[in-house]
Amino acid sequence: MLVGDPLQLPPCVLSDAGKIHGLSRSLYARLHSNFEEHPNGPITMLDTQYRMHPDICQFPSEHFYTHRLLTDVSVAKRMRHFPFKPLYVYNMTQSVQSSDDASSSFNESEAKYIRAFCESLISHLAAPGNPVSSDSEDNDDSDDDEDSEDDDDSTTTSSSNSTHNVADDEDAYDENTERKYLRPIPISDPRSIAIQKRIAIITPYKAQVRLLRSYLPPYIEIMTVDGSQGKEKDIVIVSCVRSGGTIGFLEDTHRVNVMLTRPKN
């Protein structure tokens, strides 16, 4: 019996010779493609997921799993304490991307905005009396990151739930906002720490991972898309970094699928 998902990320092959000889495609993927067209072939899809809010599951189900990925009814009961919509998109059209010495991209304005968002989110969820702060916390995965990069541009600005255009805020990056960004996130309160451990930030660029780690406390897990495969968190923030006009890493449907299917709530 082989168990896997050919629609998520394949094995990482570092050898150029291995890539030339087709080792980037796993045995599982080869067998799956050979049998998927056979109506009575030995392939069974596990079509019910227990992780994601149904609204989060909708896009992957429609665009990657041909509408076949379903959400178990028990998921709705777990969501009852979360006061926010399941999806938000922030359009960082005025942010500027940069590159480090290793030609890895980062976006400081985006990192600052994420810090401010995390600060507000943690303060709200960790407030006394909020039932979310007393929920059982997620399993804290400690697997090492398998860093990878994508050098394409990327912009995504739509959501079925909530879209916010940061460029519409004339004072989005004025001095007052800058001072708000620089307020330290409380890390000593046990309720705050519990909430931080339930947050992950995913980005395709190692330089952005390093920048975000310098802005945020260590209890928030920050990782590349490739390093996030197999993990889950209650709250996931995706930092796309790129502000160009091409879709960039969104061309890689495997990477996008992994990126969009990590959150629970």
N, C-alpha and C positions, 0 to 999 in steps of 0.2 A: 504494500500500500504506500502510495506517495501522496503527501498532503502539501498544498502550497497555493499560491495565488499568482498566476502568470501576468496579471494586470498590475502588479506592484513591481518594485525594483528588482532587477536581476542581480546575480552575483557581481561583485566588483572584481574585474580582471585587470591587473596591473601590467601584465606581460604583453608587449606589442605582438610577439610571436603568437601568444595565445589568442589574442584578438583576431589576428589574421586567419587562424585556423578555426575560428568560430566558437571559442570557449566562452564568449560573452553570453551565449545562449545556453541555458542549462538543459540537462537531460529532461527535467520535468517539463520545461517549455516545449521541447521537441516532441515528447510523447503527447502532450496535451494538444498541440496543433495537428498531430497525425490522427487523433481520435475524435476531435470535437465535431467533425462533420458527419460522423457516423451516428445515426439515430439510436442505435443500441450499443454504442461504444461504452467502455468502462470508465466513464466520467460522471461524477455526481457533484453538483454544486450545492454547497452549504449556503442556503439562500436567506437565512435569518441572522441578523446581527443584533448584539446586545450592548453595544457601546454607545452609539451616537444618537443624539436627539433626531427625531424623524426629519426635521427641516435640514439638518446637517447632512443626513444620509441621502436626501433627495437628489442632489446634483451628482454624486458618484453613482448612484443607482441608475439614473437616466443616461449618463454620458459614458460610463465605463462598464456597467453590468447589464445593459439593455433592459432596464426597468425591473430586473429580477431580484435585486437586493431589498429585503424586507426588514422591518424593525419589529422586534418582539414587543408585546403589549406591556411587559414589565418595565420597559425603559421609561415610559411616561410617568410612572409612579416615582422613579428616582429623581425626576426633574422638578418635582413640585416645589422645592425650596429655592430654586434659582430665579431671581427677580428680573433677569435681563433676557432680551431676545437672543436666540441661539446664534445669529449671524450678524456681524457688523463689518462694513467695508469703509475704510478711510482712504480717500483719494489724495495722495501726497504730491500733487502736481507741481508745487513750488520747491520741493526738496531737490537737492543736488547730490548726485552720487560721486564718489571718489574711488581711487584705487591705491592700495598699499604697495610696498616694494615687491611683493609677490604677485602683483597684478590681480589681487582679489578685491572685489568691490565692497564698499561700505557706504552708508548714508547716515550722517550724523544727525541731521534734522529728524529723520525717521526714528532714530534711536532715542532721541530726546522725547519725541511724542509718545513713543511706547513706554518710556519711563513714567511720564505723567499719567498715562492711561492706567498703568499698573498701580501707581500710587493711589489713584482714585478708586480703582477696583478693589484693592486690598482694604482700604479704609472703610469702604462700604460693607464688604462681605465679612470683615472681621469685627464689625461693630457689635457691642453687647446686645444680646437679644436677637441677633440675626441667626436663624436656624441653620444657615449654610455653614457658619463657623463651627458648629458643633457636629456636623455630619462626619461620618468616618472618612478619613483621608485616603487618597489613592495609594496604590502600591508605588513605592518610590524606586523606579527602575534605576539601576546603577551601572547599566551596560555602558561601555566606552563608546564614544562617538566614532563613527567611521566617516571622517570628514570627506566631503567631495565638493566640487565646485561646478558652477555653470556660468559661462562667460557671456550669455546672451542678455539682451535687455528684456525687461518685463514690466507690464502695467496691467492691473486689473482693477476695475472701478465699479462693478455691479454686484448687487446682492438682492435676493428675494426678500430679505428682511429689513435691513437698514443700511443706507449709504450716506456717508458724510464727506463732503468735499472740504478738506482743510484749507484749500485755496480761497474758499468763500469767506474765511475768517480773516479780516484785514489785519488783526493784531495777533495772528497765530504765532508769530515768532518775535513779538516785541519784548522789551526788557522785563515787563511784569511776568509774561509767560516764561521767560528764561529763568527768572528767580523761582517761579513755581516748579519748574523742572528740577532745579537744584536742591529743593527740599529733600532731605534724606528720607528714604522709605523706612519706616520703623521695622526693626528686625528682632527686637527683644521680646515683644509681647507674644506669648504662646499662641494666641488666636491669629495674630498676623503671620507668624511662621507657618501655622497650619494651612492658611490660605495660600501663601507663597509656594508651598510644596505642591499645590494643586494646579499650578500654572506652568505652562511650557511656551517657549518662544522658538519658532522654527524659521530658519532662513537658509537660502542656498549658498551663502558665501561665508567662508571661514573668517574673513576680515570683519564682517558684521557680527559674527558670533563673539569675537574678541572684544569689539566695541560695546556690545550689549552687556557682556559680562563685567565691563568696567563701570557701567551705569547702574546695574541691578544687583541685589543681594544674591548670595550663592544658593539660597533656597529655591529660587526660580530656575528651572532647568532650561538651558539655552543650547540649541543644537542645530546641526545641519539637517536638511531634509533626509539625506541618506542615513544619518545617525538616528533619526526618529522612527525608522521603520520598526514595527513590532511594539512600539510604545503607545501609551495613551495617557491623557490628562483631562481633568474636568474642563479646564480652560486652555485654549491654544491660540496664540497670537502668531500670525504669519508676517514676517518682515521680508517683503519682496526686493527691497533695496533699489533696484533699477527704476529710473524715471524716464527712460527713452520711449520711443514710439513702437517698438517691435515687441512681440509677445515673449521672446526669450525662452526661458526654461519651461514656459507653458506649452511649448511644442512637445515636450517629453511627457506624455500622458501617464507613464508609470510614476514619475516623480510627483506630478500633480495629484495623482490618486493617493499616494502615501501622505502628502502634505495635508490634504483635505479630510482624511479619515482618521486623524489622531485624536480630535476632541470628543468629549463625551457630552458636555452640556452647552 
